[in-house]
């Protein structure tokens, strides 16, 4: 290495504009969603024309463009409003303020949040650090009153974006109250619209009729991307992010096809795959990106995605995963429910928690089976011999993935001798 070279440089630079491959990047052109955007555009037209905002409900799987389309249209709306306001008298200019709330950030241990927590989160969007509300200690109606006061103090048109709105769970009061706040006399200076974004169509089906009437003035469904559409998305990102020699038509086709086959038509996964493949090729000083680079990137993303899903689980499911991991390492799987419960008890006690009964643990174990992480085998030897279940990890789950999830959570990985628990 010469003195002019840096230890941080690679032999080849494949990634020229890394920002384009980031999840928060909003493209200037939104491809492969013309029909959906045409429907969704109608939600924003009233704001541009100076009319009251509408409410809308967006639904579709993860990675199909719901959040990205919202940001894309909002960027265009804010730009066009700024341009339009230049030709209007001051008292006729249109104001738009957007409050973006990711409901995932307010989830409790049962993986749901509440309208109360979301309302506190909205109030705190307006407050300085020393004046923010705590998560508890206020009457719900007082919190709503403070939220409406903040809306009116801001005035004009306000859009509240509730991303991952299904996390609200059964407490859906806010989905009814905000859209009707002005009609109910809670607002005089502000007009507020709500856009709910959900990955779960069942959540929309289970909304009460009065909430559907308020929130779902416009519904926009985002279908999964097809393989050719994913390839087009990958191509547009590659053209802006990578050097001309970094990729070829095979790179585009393989990234799009893998994302279609393994990620339910997710554009997010296709772009992540392109980015990781480019990073591997860049590190090795090779161009263009090869099939091997893409395959290794895919394996790495699959591994990381599973570890992340583990870290999102509640303590009881983590303890069960750890118990099965130890049984697997010591050649004791498939294992009976009672055997897993014995190891699970030892794990729970180590982390200072009271273990559930075997029946209670089995309810959580059944969820892990539903997720596809554990296989269950039913045994029935006939009358007089009883029935029992045995369990083991599915092919995709390995003990080291569970251990990495615990490490990610900052938890000590205690070795457990399963023979002491039998």
VOGU-3710 file (C-alpha; in Angstrom, 3 decimals, decimal comma):
1> xxxxxxxxxx> 0,000/0,000/0,000  1,382/3,414/-0,984  1,212/6,408/1,324  -1,555/7,917/-0,827  -3,853/4,933/-0,292  -6,216/4,540/2,626  -6,813/1,302/4,483  -10,520/2,053/4,085  -10,467/1,939/0,289  -11,457/-1,110/-1,760
11> xxxxxxxxxx> -9,786/-2,161/-4,984  -13,008/-1,487/-6,853  -15,822/0,873/-5,905  -19,101/-0,664/-6,974  -21,400/1,533/-4,877  -21,272/5,152/-6,037  -24,463/6,474/-4,420  -25,235/4,446/-1,293  -28,183/6,654/-0,317  -30,243/5,198/-3,163
21> xxxxxxxxxx> -30,050/1,749/-1,539  -31,227/2,912/1,893  -34,738/2,144/3,149  -35,594/5,801/3,785  -34,722/6,841/0,223  -37,646/8,304/-1,705  -37,163/8,015/-5,482  -37,969/10,859/-7,859  -39,879/8,381/-9,997  -42,102/5,691/-8,497
31> xxxxxxxxxx> -42,081/2,698/-10,844  -44,482/-0,239/-11,247  -47,297/1,315/-9,224  -49,153/3,490/-11,758  -52,656/2,144/-11,069  -52,216/2,192/-7,291  -50,799/5,724/-7,339  -53,711/6,895/-9,464  -56,137/5,722/-6,761  -53,982/7,002/-3,912
41> xxxxxxxxxx> -53,518/10,394/-5,563  -57,223/11,120/-5,037  -56,608/11,222/-1,266  -54,259/14,206/-1,637  -56,037/16,210/-4,338  -58,476/17,899/-1,900  -55,542/19,259/0,118  -53,954/20,731/-3,001  -57,288/22,349/-3,899  -57,729/23,864/-0,452
51> xxxxxxxxxx> -60,476/21,496/0,619  -60,730/19,478/3,876  -58,432/16,427/3,940  -59,821/12,955/3,455  -59,129/9,825/5,484  -57,678/6,704/3,923  -56,682/3,150/4,726  -53,765/1,465/2,944  -53,114/-2,247/3,197  -50,832/-4,853/1,679
61> xxxxxxxxxx> -47,874/-7,043/2,608  -44,565/-5,724/3,890  -42,331/-4,222/1,215  -44,979/-3,541/-1,441  -44,612/0,246/-1,441  -47,227/1,584/0,994  -44,885/3,754/3,053  -42,698/4,650/0,070  -45,724/5,709/-2,001  -46,981/7,849/0,878
71> xxxxxxxxxx> -43,643/9,649/1,184  -43,418/10,041/-2,588  -46,863/11,660/-2,865  -46,300/13,837/0,210  -43,018/15,118/-1,227  -44,773/16,015/-4,468  -47,713/17,593/-2,640  -45,503/19,762/-0,428  -43,451/20,872/-3,442  -46,532/21,728/-5,507
81> xxxxxxxxxx> -48,217/23,539/-2,605  -45,119/25,686/-2,125  -45,182/26,567/-5,812  -48,922/27,272/-5,808  -48,745/29,446/-2,682  -46,326/31,802/-4,435  -49,182/32,956/-6,672  -51,845/33,191/-3,940  -52,625/35,988/-1,475  -51,354/35,175/2,002
91> xxxxxxxxxx> -54,836/34,588/3,411  -55,557/32,026/0,670  -52,333/30,034/0,924  -52,645/26,351/1,823  -50,754/25,048/4,841  -49,967/21,374/5,306  -48,356/19,765/8,335  -47,654/16,036/8,473  -47,408/14,065/11,712  -45,907/10,635/11,076
101> xxxxxxxxxx> -46,408/8,054/13,818  -45,033/4,517/13,613  -47,314/2,556/15,936  -44,650/-0,149/16,238  -42,658/2,246/18,437  -45,359/2,167/21,113  -45,896/-1,597/21,413  -46,204/-3,303/24,783  -45,047/-6,786/25,795  -48,077/-8,361/24,096
111> xxxxxxxxxx> -46,987/-6,781/20,777  -49,877/-4,291/20,722  -50,214/-0,649/21,647  -53,267/1,473/22,459  -55,009/4,617/21,284  -53,933/6,178/24,585  -50,236/5,563/23,864  -50,574/6,806/20,288  -52,282/10,008/21,492  -49,436/10,600/23,962
121> xxxxxxxxxx> -46,962/10,030/21,137  -48,732/12,613/18,970  -48,777/15,195/21,780  -45,063/14,634/22,351  -44,384/15,363/18,667  -45,239/18,978/19,530  -43,484/19,174/22,911  -39,943/20,145/23,836  -37,911/17,419/25,628  -38,558/18,840/29,099
131> xxxxxxxxxx> -42,291/19,175/28,478  -43,132/15,742/27,084  -45,836/13,551/28,611  -44,926/10,349/30,424  -46,448/7,095/29,201  -48,861/6,829/32,134  -50,567/8,973/34,742  -53,085/10,929/32,672  -56,777/10,409/32,124  -57,383/9,395/28,485
141> xxxxxxxxxx> -59,757/12,311/27,866  -57,133/14,755/29,170  -54,584/13,347/26,734  -57,031/13,717/23,847  -57,797/17,303/24,912  -54,083/18,125/24,883  -53,766/16,542/21,443  -56,623/18,642/20,056  -55,146/21,791/21,627  -51,874/21,091/19,830
151> xxxxxxxxxx> -53,708/20,532/16,547  -55,609/23,815/16,848  -52,489/25,735/17,884  -50,817/24,521/14,697  -53,902/25,194/12,581  -54,410/24,631/8,878  -54,472/21,180/7,312  -52,874/18,355/9,262  -52,312/14,802/8,067  -51,714/12,158/10,725
161> xxxxxxxxxx> -49,989/9,119/9,211  -50,401/6,013/11,381  -47,881/3,508/10,027  -48,296/-0,136/11,106  -51,685/0,860/12,460  -52,577/-2,781/13,155  -50,344/-2,549/16,249  -53,144/-0,557/17,904  -54,907/-3,864/18,491  -58,385/-3,799/20,013
171> xxxxxxxxxx> -58,203/-0,253/21,451  -59,100/1,654/18,289  -60,663/4,783/19,802  -58,228/7,155/18,126  -59,216/5,874/14,673  -62,746/7,101/15,309  -62,075/10,242/17,339  -59,528/12,092/15,184  -61,468/11,877/11,878  -64,591/13,183/13,673
181> xxxxxxxxxx> -62,857/15,702/15,953  -63,981/18,796/14,041  -67,570/17,595/13,678  -67,593/16,823/17,408  -66,496/20,361/18,286  -63,008/19,455/19,520  -61,275/21,411/16,726  -61,959/24,875/15,342  -58,702/26,018/13,704  -57,350/22,774/12,257
191> xxxxxxxxxx> -58,646/20,232/9,781  -57,154/16,800/10,407  -57,092/13,773/8,130  -55,859/10,301/9,054  -54,069/7,819/6,818  -53,735/4,334/8,299  -51,097/2,017/6,819  -51,336/-1,690/7,609  -49,616/-4,959/6,709  -52,598/-6,918/8,013
201> xxxxxxxxxx> -55,836/-7,028/6,026  -57,500/-8,938/8,869  -57,120/-5,803/10,994  -59,151/-3,822/8,468  -61,821/-6,548/8,343  -62,145/-6,500/12,131  -62,607/-2,731/12,460  -65,973/-1,726/13,871  -68,493/-0,351/11,341  -68,308/3,182/12,791
211> xxxxxxxxxx> -64,496/3,228/12,469  -64,671/1,902/8,914  -67,120/4,683/8,132  -64,725/7,302/9,555  -61,311/6,024/8,523  -61,924/4,131/5,317  -63,281/6,902/3,079  -60,733/5,685/0,561  -59,128/2,241/0,603  -56,011/1,505/-1,414
221> xxxxxxxxxx> -54,742/-2,052/-1,791  -51,075/-2,598/-2,642  -50,629/-6,039/-4,250  -47,378/-7,970/-4,161  -44,876/-7,056/-6,835  -44,409/-9,569/-9,634  -40,956/-10,870/-10,504  -40,655/-8,607/-13,596  -41,720/-5,602/-11,495  -39,093/-6,378/-8,863
231> xxxxxxxxxx> -36,484/-6,638/-11,594  -37,511/-3,214/-12,885  -37,227/-1,748/-9,372  -33,783/-3,316/-8,915  -32,708/-1,975/-12,309  -33,724/1,612/-11,496  -31,889/1,505/-8,162  -28,799/-0,125/-9,676  -28,584/2,549/-12,374  -28,518/5,305/-9,740
241> xxxxxxxxxx> -26,502/3,560/-7,028  -23,873/1,394/-8,725  -21,051/1,884/-11,178  -21,749/0,801/-14,743  -19,491/-2,255/-14,448  -20,924/-3,399/-11,124  -23,944/-5,230/-12,521  -25,404/-6,808/-15,622  -28,786/-8,123/-16,724  -28,206/-11,349/-14,797
251> xxxxxxxxxx> -27,681/-9,367/-11,577  -31,006/-7,618/-12,059  -32,895/-10,798/-12,937  -31,463/-12,879/-10,089  -32,060/-10,270/-7,369  -35,636/-9,736/-8,523  -36,374/-13,446/-8,842  -34,990/-14,312/-5,399  -36,962/-11,539/-3,722  -40,105/-12,748/-5,470
261> xxxxxxxxxx> -39,567/-16,381/-4,501  -38,464/-15,886/-0,905  -39,877/-12,551/0,280  -43,464/-12,502/-1,026  -42,804/-9,905/-3,698  -41,044/-7,433/-1,401  -39,251/-4,542/-3,090  -37,522/-3,786/0,201  -35,954/-7,250/0,217  -34,942/-6,975/-3,447
271> xxxxxxxxxx> -33,124/-3,691/-2,793  -31,467/-5,075/0,343  -30,300/-8,062/-1,687  -28,798/-5,809/-4,356  -27,023/-3,742/-1,700  -25,606/-6,732/0,197  -24,495/-8,417/-3,044  -22,675/-5,247/-4,107  -20,986/-4,971/-0,704  -19,715/-8,561/-0,894
281> xxxxxxxxxx> -18,419/-8,106/-4,449  -16,826/-4,763/-3,543  -15,056/-6,272/-0,541  -13,629/-9,020/-2,752  -12,600/-6,581/-5,471  -14,725/-8,290/-8,108  -17,080/-6,923/-10,733  -19,694/-7,470/-11,958  -21,744/-8,946/-9,120  -21,879/-12,724/-9,610
291> xxxxxxxxxx> -24,489/-15,383/-8,851  -22,338/-16,498/-5,923  -22,326/-12,974/-4,468  -26,121/-12,828/-4,711  -26,583/-16,295/-3,204  -24,318/-15,494/-0,247  -26,038/-12,153/0,249  -29,396/-13,914/0,242  -28,244/-16,403/2,893  -26,921/-13,572/5,062
301> xxxxxxxxxx> -30,175/-11,604/4,799  -32,226/-14,694/5,599  -30,065/-15,316/8,663  -30,255/-11,704/9,868  -34,000/-11,544/9,258  -34,649/-14,639/11,356  -32,431/-13,381/14,185  -34,336/-10,072/14,143  -37,658/-11,909/14,320  -36,379/-13,818/17,342
311> xxxxxxxxxx> -35,431/-10,588/19,122  -38,964/-9,278/18,567  -40,508/-12,120/20,596  -41,666/-11,889/24,206  -39,596/-13,451/26,998  -41,588/-16,687/27,189  -41,060/-17,514/23,520  -37,372/-16,615/23,823  -37,004/-18,993/26,764  -38,667/-21,781/24,782
321> xxxxxxxxxx> -36,371/-21,150/21,814  -33,369/-21,272/24,136  -34,595/-24,512/25,720  -35,007/-26,186/22,329  -31,594/-24,830/21,271  -29,903/-26,549/24,227  -31,790/-29,783/23,599  -30,743/-29,631/19,942  -27,081/-29,035/20,792  -27,081/-32,033/23,118
331> xxxxxxxxxx> -28,812/-34,373/20,675  -32,081/-34,567/22,602  -34,548/-33,579/19,876  -37,246/-34,303/18,924  -38,220/-33,770/22,569  -41,474/-34,234/24,412  -43,382/-31,217/25,665  -42,596/-32,164/29,268  -38,867/-32,337/28,512  -38,888/-28,908/26,881
341> xxxxxxxxxx> -40,826/-27,549/29,849  -38,168/-28,795/32,258  -35,387/-26,995/30,382  -37,596/-23,944/29,866  -38,118/-23,706/33,647  -34,367/-23,649/34,244  -33,918/-20,926/31,618  -36,741/-18,770/33,005  -35,423/-19,011/36,569  -31,936/-18,015/35,392
351> xxxxxxxxxx> -33,299/-14,778/33,934  -35,272/-14,015/37,085  -38,715/-14,867/35,711  -41,345/-17,210/37,076  -41,931/-19,949/34,494  -45,366/-20,718/33,149  -47,114/-24,006/33,720  -46,636/-26,635/31,049  -50,022/-25,730/29,562  -49,123/-22,026/29,549
361> xxxxxxxxxx> -45,766/-22,746/27,934  -47,439/-24,960/25,337  -49,601/-22,027/24,196  -46,443/-20,053/23,393  -44,823/-23,122/21,844  -47,824/-23,450/19,536  -47,212/-19,898/18,301  -43,622/-20,832/17,425  -44,996/-23,792/15,493  -47,360/-21,426/13,668
371> xxxxxxxxxx> -44,394/-19,180/12,775  -42,736/-22,197/11,143  -39,787/-22,253/13,543  -40,621/-25,483/15,340  -41,967/-28,742/13,936  -44,382/-30,780/16,043  -45,008/-34,516/15,683  -48,084/-36,145/17,206  -47,790/-39,704/18,507  -50,693/-42,000/19,221
381> xxxxxxxxxx> -49,905/-45,618/20,078  -53,533/-46,574/20,426  -55,869/-47,202/23,312  -54,233/-47,558/26,690  -50,846/-46,188/25,649  -51,700/-42,469/25,448  -50,835/-39,623/23,123  -47,916/-37,206/23,204  -46,161/-34,596/21,103  -42,506/-34,193/20,227
391> xxxxxxxxxx> -40,898/-31,008/18,945  -37,725/-29,866/17,189  -36,453/-26,870/15,239  -37,459/-26,551/11,595  -34,691/-26,755/9,010  -34,236/-22,962/8,917  -33,603/-22,592/12,654  -30,251/-23,354/14,247  -29,127/-22,883/17,881  -26,540/-20,265/16,882
401> xxxxxxxxxx> -29,319/-18,044/15,521  -31,114/-18,165/18,852  -27,856/-17,412/20,664  -27,204/-14,426/18,407  -30,667/-13,069/19,225  -29,875/-13,249/22,943  -26,530/-11,538/22,329  -28,291/-8,823/20,348  -30,599/-8,282/23,327  -27,617/-8,015/25,673
411> xxxxxxxxxx> -28,455/-11,227/27,530  -25,929/-13,715/28,847  -26,043/-17,098/27,108  -26,079/-19,545/30,023  -25,107/-23,132/29,260  -27,766/-25,585/30,418  -27,185/-29,306/30,941  -30,501/-30,732/29,817  -29,928/-33,994/31,701  -30,403/-32,040/34,936
421> xx> -33,862/-30,980/33,741  -35,242/-34,336/32,649
//
